[in-house]
């Protein structure tokens, strides 16, 4: 049975841990507000950009730009993996890595090679052990304040690599923020830029909102030449914003659960401390009574 001193030291240790988890929860909550504001502000732009681009691509056809044309044989696949630099955020990074493993398993085949662009240390560490080559890594980006130039720098190299034949397909894996309690690991194809799918059901088509027809000047082909590479930049930046917001939400939830667990441990240890203290008092009383009876004898 543990001594009073041992239990007391455990209680003190758990209380210090509780202070740390509570402070981390407050920091994550503060950062979450800023990240969510940035994400919510960018979502309408990304949605409208995709709408205009889809309208132009439909007019021009698949052959209008090489970024729209799928390769005949897919042998070189590049994965952009967005994770966090730090842990203590529950299963956030593990879920993203599981999604990357699933993609590699699905696309694996004879003579198929993989390359990686990593945002975050956790994904970089996994990619070092995976069957592929790390071609670029960006550390200290996700979870902090970053600007569009990071996405444009990475996206420009991906576009150049695709046009130069270094990649046949490019995918981005990120965590989509749904709510404070739900963040969904998501795989999205970046290159070749996939066509916007439309429902063919007439009843479903009646419920769809009206999509305006865009009048273009200069020509559609010239606009696509400018907008398609930028679409890659927009998708990467959107993925980073979503992942950043999801990371703070996951860490806030994990630290909240850790604080509750500390409270439960403190209650349990306090009960054990009281029981040990009561046992010690009872033993002392028994010694006093025994000594008094011995003196009477």
C-alpha positions as CSV (number, residue, x, y, z in Angstrom):
1,X,0.0,0.0,0.0
2,X,1.5,3.4,-0.9
3,X,2.5,5.7,1.9
4,X,1.0,9.1,2.6
5,X,4.0,10.8,1.2
6,X,3.8,8.9,-2.1
7,X,0.2,9.7,-2.6
8,X,0.7,13.3,-1.7
9,X,3.5,13.6,-4.3
10,X,1.3,12.0,-7.0
11,X,-1.4,14.5,-6.3
12,X,1.0,17.4,-6.6
13,X,2.3,16.0,-9.9
14,X,-1.1,15.6,-11.3
15,X,-2.1,19.1,-10.3
16,X,0.9,20.5,-12.1
17,X,0.0,18.5,-15.2
18,X,-3.5,19.9,-15.0
19,X,-2.1,23.4,-15.0
20,X,-0.1,22.6,-18.2
21,X,-3.0,21.0,-20.0
22,X,-5.4,23.9,-19.0
23,X,-2.9,26.5,-20.3
24,X,-2.4,24.6,-23.6
25,X,-6.2,24.4,-24.0
26,X,-6.4,28.2,-23.6
27,X,-3.6,28.8,-26.1
28,X,-5.2,26.5,-28.6
29,X,-8.6,28.2,-28.1
30,X,-7.0,31.6,-28.7
31,X,-5.2,30.4,-31.9
32,X,-8.3,28.7,-33.2
33,X,-10.3,31.9,-33.4
34,X,-7.7,33.5,-35.7
35,X,-7.3,30.4,-37.8
36,X,-11.0,29.9,-38.2
37,X,-11.5,33.5,-39.2
38,X,-8.9,33.2,-41.9
39,X,-10.4,29.9,-43.1
40,X,-14.0,31.3,-43.2
41,X,-12.8,34.4,-45.1
42,X,-11.0,32.4,-47.8
43,X,-13.7,29.7,-48.3
44,X,-16.0,32.0,-50.4
45,X,-13.1,33.0,-52.6
46,X,-12.0,29.4,-53.2
47,X,-15.6,28.4,-54.0
48,X,-16.2,31.2,-56.5
49,X,-12.8,30.6,-58.1
50,X,-13.6,26.9,-58.6
51,X,-17.0,27.9,-60.1
52,X,-15.5,30.3,-62.6
53,X,-12.8,27.9,-63.5
54,X,-15.2,25.1,-64.0
55,X,-17.3,27.2,-66.3
56,X,-14.3,28.2,-68.4
57,X,-12.9,24.6,-68.6
58,X,-16.3,23.3,-69.7
59,X,-16.3,25.9,-72.6
60,X,-12.8,25.2,-73.7
61,X,-12.8,21.4,-73.4
62,X,-10.2,19.0,-71.9
63,X,-7.6,19.6,-74.6
64,X,-7.4,23.4,-74.0
65,X,-4.6,23.1,-71.4
66,X,-2.1,20.4,-70.5
67,X,-3.0,20.8,-66.8
68,X,-6.4,19.3,-67.7
69,X,-5.2,16.3,-69.6
70,X,-4.8,13.0,-67.7
71,X,-1.6,11.0,-68.4
72,X,-2.1,7.8,-70.3
73,X,0.1,5.8,-67.9
74,X,0.3,6.9,-64.2
75,X,3.7,5.8,-62.9
76,X,4.9,8.8,-60.9
77,X,2.6,10.0,-58.1
78,X,3.3,13.0,-55.9
79,X,1.6,13.5,-52.5
80,X,1.3,16.8,-50.7
81,X,0.8,15.8,-47.0
82,X,-0.4,18.5,-44.5
83,X,0.2,17.6,-40.8
84,X,1.2,19.5,-37.7
85,X,4.7,20.1,-36.3
86,X,3.7,19.2,-32.8
87,X,1.8,16.4,-31.1
88,X,-0.6,16.5,-28.1
89,X,-3.6,16.9,-30.5
90,X,-5.2,13.4,-30.1
91,X,-5.4,11.3,-33.3
92,X,-5.2,14.3,-35.6
93,X,-1.8,13.4,-37.2
94,X,-2.5,9.6,-37.1
95,X,-5.7,10.0,-39.1
96,X,-3.9,12.0,-41.8
97,X,-1.1,9.5,-42.0
98,X,-3.6,6.6,-42.2
99,X,-5.2,8.4,-45.1
100,X,-1.8,8.7,-46.8
101,X,-1.1,5.0,-46.3
102,X,-4.5,4.2,-47.8
103,X,-3.7,6.3,-50.9
104,X,-0.3,4.7,-51.3
105,X,-1.9,1.2,-51.0
106,X,-4.6,2.1,-53.5
107,X,-2.2,3.5,-56.1
108,X,0.6,1.0,-55.6
109,X,1.5,-1.0,-58.6
110,X,4.4,-2.2,-60.8
111,X,6.9,0.5,-61.5
112,X,4.8,3.1,-59.6
113,X,6.9,5.5,-57.6
114,X,5.9,8.1,-55.0
115,X,7.2,11.5,-54.0
116,X,6.3,13.7,-51.1
117,X,5.9,17.4,-50.3
118,X,5.5,17.7,-46.5
119,X,4.0,20.5,-44.5
120,X,4.7,19.7,-40.9
121,X,7.2,17.5,-39.0
122,X,4.9,14.7,-38.2
123,X,4.2,14.0,-41.9
124,X,7.9,14.5,-42.7
125,X,8.8,11.9,-40.1
126,X,6.4,9.4,-41.6
127,X,7.5,10.0,-45.2
128,X,11.0,9.2,-44.3
129,X,9.9,5.7,-43.4
130,X,7.5,5.4,-46.3
131,X,8.2,4.0,-49.8
132,X,9.0,7.2,-51.5
133,X,11.2,10.3,-51.7
134,X,10.8,13.5,-49.9
135,X,11.3,16.2,-52.5
136,X,10.2,19.3,-50.5
137,X,9.4,20.0,-46.8
138,X,8.0,23.0,-45.1
139,X,8.3,23.0,-41.3
140,X,6.8,25.5,-38.9
141,X,4.1,26.5,-41.3
142,X,0.9,24.7,-40.3
143,X,-0.5,26.0,-37.0
144,X,1.1,29.4,-37.3
145,X,0.3,32.5,-39.4
146,X,1.3,32.1,-43.0
147,X,0.6,33.9,-46.3
148,X,-0.3,32.9,-49.8
149,X,3.3,33.0,-51.0
150,X,4.0,29.6,-49.3
151,X,1.2,27.9,-51.3
152,X,2.2,29.7,-54.5
153,X,5.9,28.7,-54.1
154,X,5.0,25.0,-53.5
155,X,2.3,25.0,-56.2
156,X,4.5,26.5,-58.9
157,X,7.0,23.7,-58.4
158,X,4.3,21.1,-58.6
159,X,2.9,22.6,-61.9
160,X,6.4,22.8,-63.4
161,X,7.0,19.2,-62.4
162,X,3.8,18.0,-63.9
163,X,4.4,19.8,-67.1
164,X,8.0,18.6,-67.2
165,X,6.9,14.9,-66.8
166,X,8.2,14.5,-63.2
167,X,4.7,13.7,-61.9
168,X,1.8,12.0,-63.6
169,X,-0.6,12.8,-60.8
170,X,-0.5,15.0,-57.7
171,X,-2.7,14.7,-54.6
172,X,-3.1,16.7,-51.5
173,X,-4.0,15.2,-48.1
174,X,-5.4,17.6,-45.5
175,X,-7.8,17.7,-42.6
176,X,-11.1,19.3,-43.5
177,X,-12.6,21.3,-40.7
178,X,-16.3,20.4,-40.2
179,X,-16.9,21.5,-36.6
180,X,-15.1,21.8,-33.3
181,X,-15.7,18.1,-32.7
182,X,-15.2,16.8,-36.2
183,X,-12.2,17.1,-38.6
184,X,-12.2,14.8,-41.6
185,X,-9.0,13.6,-43.3
186,X,-9.5,14.4,-47.0
187,X,-7.7,13.4,-50.3
188,X,-8.0,15.8,-53.2
189,X,-6.5,15.5,-56.7
190,X,-4.5,18.6,-57.7
191,X,-3.1,17.6,-61.0
192,X,-4.3,16.9,-63.6
193,X,-7.1,19.3,-62.5
194,X,-10.2,17.1,-62.3
195,X,-13.4,18.1,-64.1
196,X,-16.3,19.4,-61.9
197,X,-18.8,16.6,-61.6
198,X,-22.5,17.3,-62.2
199,X,-25.4,15.2,-61.2
200,X,-27.3,13.8,-64.2
201,X,-30.5,13.2,-62.2
202,X,-33.2,15.6,-63.5
203,X,-34.8,15.9,-60.0
204,X,-31.5,16.6,-58.5
205,X,-30.7,19.1,-61.3
206,X,-33.9,21.0,-60.4
207,X,-32.6,21.6,-56.9
208,X,-29.2,22.9,-58.0
209,X,-28.6,26.7,-57.9
210,X,-28.3,28.6,-61.2
211,X,-24.7,28.8,-62.4
212,X,-24.0,32.0,-64.4
213,X,-22.4,31.8,-67.8
214,X,-19.2,33.9,-67.7
215,X,-18.3,36.1,-70.6
216,X,-14.5,36.2,-71.0
217,X,-12.1,38.6,-72.4
218,X,-9.4,37.8,-73.5
219,X,-10.1,34.3,-74.8
220,X,-10.9,31.3,-72.7
221,X,-7.6,29.6,-73.5
222,X,-5.6,32.6,-72.4
223,X,-7.5,32.9,-69.2
224,X,-7.1,29.2,-68.4
225,X,-3.4,29.5,-68.9
226,X,-3.4,32.0,-66.1
227,X,-6.1,30.6,-63.8
228,X,-5.3,26.9,-63.9
229,X,-1.9,27.2,-62.2
230,X,-3.4,29.7,-59.7
231,X,-6.1,27.1,-58.9
232,X,-3.4,24.8,-57.7
233,X,-2.1,27.5,-55.4
234,X,-5.6,28.2,-54.1
235,X,-6.2,24.6,-53.3
236,X,-3.0,24.2,-51.4
237,X,-3.6,27.4,-49.5
238,X,-7.1,26.3,-48.7
239,X,-5.8,22.9,-47.5
240,X,-3.3,24.6,-45.2
241,X,-5.9,26.8,-43.7
242,X,-8.3,23.9,-43.1
243,X,-5.5,21.8,-41.6
244,X,-4.4,24.7,-39.3
245,X,-7.9,25.2,-38.0
246,X,-8.4,21.5,-37.5
247,X,-5.1,21.1,-35.6
248,X,-6.1,23.8,-33.1
249,X,-9.6,22.3,-32.7
250,X,-8.1,18.8,-32.2
251,X,-5.6,20.1,-29.6
252,X,-8.2,22.1,-27.7
253,X,-10.4,19.0,-27.5
254,X,-7.4,16.8,-26.5
255,X,-6.3,19.2,-23.8
256,X,-9.8,19.5,-22.5
257,X,-10.1,15.7,-22.2
258,X,-6.7,15.6,-20.5
259,X,-7.8,18.2,-18.0
260,X,-10.9,16.2,-17.2
261,X,-8.8,13.1,-16.8
262,X,-6.5,15.0,-14.3
263,X,-9.5,16.0,-12.3
264,X,-10.6,12.3,-12.1
265,X,-7.1,11.2,-11.1
266,X,-7.0,13.9,-8.4
267,X,-10.3,12.8,-7.0
268,X,-9.2,9.1,-7.0
269,X,-5.8,10.0,-5.4
270,X,-7.4,12.2,-2.8
271,X,-9.7,9.3,-1.8
272,X,-6.7,7.0,-1.6
273,X,-4.8,9.6,0.5
274,X,-7.7,9.9,2.9
275,X,-7.9,6.1,3.2
276,X,-4.2,5.8,3.9
277,X,-4.4,8.7,6.4
278,X,-7.3,7.0,8.2
279,X,-5.4,3.7,8.3
280,X,-2.4,5.4,9.8
281,X,-4.5,7.2,12.5
282,X,-6.3,3.9,13.3
283,X,-2.9,2.1,13.7
284,X,-1.7,4.9,16.0
285,X,-4.8,4.6,18.1
286,X,-4.4,0.8,18.3
287,X,-0.8,1.3,19.5
288,X,-1.9,3.8,22.2
289,X,-4.7,1.6,23.4
290,X,-2.4,-1.4,23.5
291,X,0.3,0.4,25.4
292,X,-2.3,1.7,27.9
293,X,-3.6,-1.9,28.5
294,X,0.0,-3.1,28.9
295,X,0.6,-0.5,31.6
296,X,-2.5,-1.5,33.5
297,X,-1.4,-5.1,33.5
